[in-house]
Amino acid sequence: MKRNVYFFIFILLFAVVSLQAQQVISSAGASATGTGVQLSWTIGEPVIATFTGTSAILTQGFHQSKLTVTAIDPTLFPELQLSVYPNPVSTSLRLQISGDRLQNLTYILFNIEGKAVLNKEIENSPELIQMEQFSSGTYLLKVLRDNTPLKTFKVIKE
């Protein structure tokens, strides 16, 4: 009788532990085995640690299926509304600014390498930014007030 009770408790504990096991449903991944080693991986795991041994480097992470970036910069002046159009752009980009206090505003256009390719004080709204001289690619347009970042836009140049 005691043996059946212990067996039942063992099965119950095993079921509870197996229900709490981690599972990943991913779009890609694989497993590999070697001499005394098994390795499994999935696509989409941010790195959290790297370990280096004498003959191997192990970088491990955790699966994060949903990552949403809501803003690049915090909104410091909510009375200002900033928008950029058209995006993607081929010839000229319009920076629309509405709200109070449009003075002391500047913008800086950065290429994908982080180099500032254009820096100008904003004179009008909409401000017209000529993009013809720049090669196709991704740019970041940062709008500032008194050197304080207001908003950063990702701009695609066709």
PyMOL commands that set and color helices and strands:
alter all, ss='L'
color gray80, all
select helices_A, chain A and resi 2-19
alter helices_A, ss='H'
color red, helices_A
select strands_A, chain A and resi 29-34+37-42+47-52+57-61+81-85+92-98+105-111+116-121+127-130+137-145+148-157
alter strands_A, ss='S'
color yellow, strands_A
deselect
rebuild
show_as cartoon
